[in-house]
Amino acid sequence: MFMSARRAKKMPHKKHKLNVVKHHKVSFKEALPDLLFCQYLPLYRQVNEWERHGLHTNDKNLSNWVISVAEDWLQPLYDLMKQLLTSKSVLHIDETYAQILKRSDGKPAQSNAYNWVCRSVQSEGPIIVLFKSALSRGRAILENLIAGFKGTVICDGYSAYDQLHYVQFANCWAHIRRYWLKADSKNGRIGVEYCARLFHIESKIKQLSPEERVRVCQLEAKTKDEKNNCVLNI
């Protein structure tokens, strides 16, 4: 059994240095919680830390341990979460750019990669949030992320969301609000105020059933006058 970091730190380093390596068969699955989470250090710094306790390794080896645990332990859990997620009827999906230093497609590190996030809604049981990292934001990434899903996707209107079979798309009010903010006009301010009212209504009724939420929204979310209604329909 691999020793915890707390126990290892209490041991005299010189006296037990060889014993730690010789008499303890290190399992990477047992070691990973200590290596990653107890020390709160990146892998290259953990190499020096564990060297002090008699564990001779390198950051490439630790990285391979992380990959192995992700594939053997976490991938089945991820697949199960994905199966549960795609059985829902409503999903929120968004993506944001990031950068990867060593890309597998040969593009420079300055090129954008993307982190996708897919989230279920509270009215359909415990919330599930699934992340996916990809080198692009193409439609194929989205198709793989929600393969088998039949329902409504709430998103920002990005063109990759179009023309997916059995999927209906709805615009995200948070993204619509951004465009009204950018408008910086009287009509834009009307739109922002309307969004604030919608968000306030949602915060009050988030614990209700979907049917009750629809009823309350239809009752309380109407604009106060025809002029504002015309602005919002533009």
N, C-alpha and C positions, 0 to 999 in steps of 0.2 A: 504494500500500500504506500502510495506516495505521501510524504509528510506535508502538512500545511505550512504556509509561510510563517505563521505565528510560532509553530513548534520549532521550525528550522532556525529562526532568529534567536531562540533561547539557547541553542547549542553552541559550545565553544567551537569556533570555526576550524582551528588548526587540528585539534584532537580528532574531530569527527569528519574531516573533509573527505577522506578516502572511503570511510564507512558508508556515507550517504550514497556514493556512487556504486560501491561494490555490493552492498547488502540490500539495496532497495531497487527493485525492478520498476522502472518508471513507465507508467502507462500514460500516453498523451491524453486519454480521455479523463483520467483521474487528475492529471496535472493541470489541465486547461483552466478550471475555475480559479486556482491560485495564480496561474500565470497571467491571466487576463484581467480578472475582476478584483482580486484582493489587493494587488499592487497598484492598480490604476496607472500603468505605465505603458508606453508604446513598446513593441516587441524588441526593438534594437536596444532600448535601455534596460529591458528585463534580462537581457543576456548577461550584462555585468552584475546585476543584482543576484541572479542565480549562480553565477560563478563564485560569488562569495560563500555560498552554501554548498559548494561542491558539485553542482550540476553543470557539466560542461556541454554547451550547446551553441547555437548561433541563431540569428534572426530568421534565416531561411528555413531552418528546421522548425522553429516555433510557428512560422507562417504556414508550413505544410501541416502542422498539427491542427491549426485553426481550420484550414480547408477540409481536412479529413473529418473533423467533428461536425462541421457544417453539412457535409455531404451525408455522413452516416446517421447523425442524430437530428439535425435541424431540417434537412430537406423533407423527410416524411411529414414533419409537423407543418412545414410551409405548404406542402401539397394538400394536406387535410384542410388547412385554413382556406386555401384557394377553392377547394371543392365546396366548402360551406358558404364562402363568399359569393360564388357564382350561382348558388341556389336561391339567392335573394331576388327581390323584384326591383329594387332601387339601389344604385351605387353612385357615389361621388368619386370622380377621377380627375386627377390633375398631374402635371409634370413640371419640373423645374430643372434648369441646366446646372451642370457641375463640370469639373475638369478632372481628367485622369492623367497622371504623369506618364505612365507607360501603357499606351493603348495597344490592343491586339490587332487593330485594323491598319496600323502604320501611320495614322494621322498624327500631326504634332500635338503636344500636350495642351496647346492653346485652343484646340478644337473643343466644341461643346459636346459633353455627354449629358445624359438625362437621368434623373431619378423620378420614377413614377410612383404615385401613391393611389391606392384604391380603398375606399372606405364604405362600409355598410351604414345604414341609418338606424337610429335608436329605436324606432317604432317596430323594427323587425328582429328584436331580440338583442343579445349581447353584441356590442359593436366589434367588428373585425376590421383591422387595418393591415393592408398588405403592401409591401414596398417591392419595387423592382428597379434595378440599375441597368441601363442600356447605353450603347454608344450612339443611339439616334432616337428620334421621336417619331419614327415612321409608323405607318399603320400596322405593319407586321408585329411590332412590339405590343401594341394595344390588343390586337387579335389574340396573341398568345396570353396576355395578362388576364383577359376575361373570356377565354375560350369556353363555350358552352353556356354563357350567360344569355338569358332572355328576359328583357325588362327595360327599365329606363335608366339611362346614364346622365347624370347632371355634370356638366363640364363647361369649359370656357368657350366652346364654339370652334376650336381648332379643327382644321379640315380633315385631319386623320380620323376624326370620330365619325365622319360621314360614311354611309353605305356599308355598315356592318349589319349582317343578317340578324333578324329577330331583336334588334336593339333600337329603342326609341331614345332620342336625345332631347334633353331639356337644358336651357341656358341657366348658368349659375348666376344668381343675383349679386353675389359678391364681385364677380367679374364685370357684370353690367354696371355696378356702382363705380368701378374704376373709370370706365369710359365717361360717365357723367361728371366725375371729378375732373377729368382731363378737359372736358368741354369748357369749364370755367365761365359759365354763362348763367343767365336767369333760369333757362330751361334745365340746365345741368344741375343747378341747386335744387330745383323742384324734384328732379329724379333722385338726388342724394337723400333728400328729406323723406321721400316715399320709401326708399330702401330702409332707412332707419326705422320707419314705422313697421315695415314687414319683419325686420329682425326682432323688434320688440314683441310683436305678436308671436313669432316663433319661439322666443324664449319663454313665453307664458304657457304655451300649449305643447311643448316637446314631450311631455309625459302622456299625452292623450293618444288614443288609437288613430290610425291613419284616417278613418272615416270622420272622426270628430275634428281632426286637424283641418281637413278640407272644408268642413262646414264652417268652422270659426274663421278660417282665412277668407272664404268667400263672403262672409258677413262683415268682417272688420277691415279687409284690405282694399275695399273700394275707394277710389279717389273721391274727394269731397265735392268737386265741381267738374263740369264738362271741359273747362279750359285745361285743367291739370290732366284730365284723361286724354285729351288730344296730344298734349306734350309727351306723355308716357307711351303713346302708341306710335310715335315718330321713329 
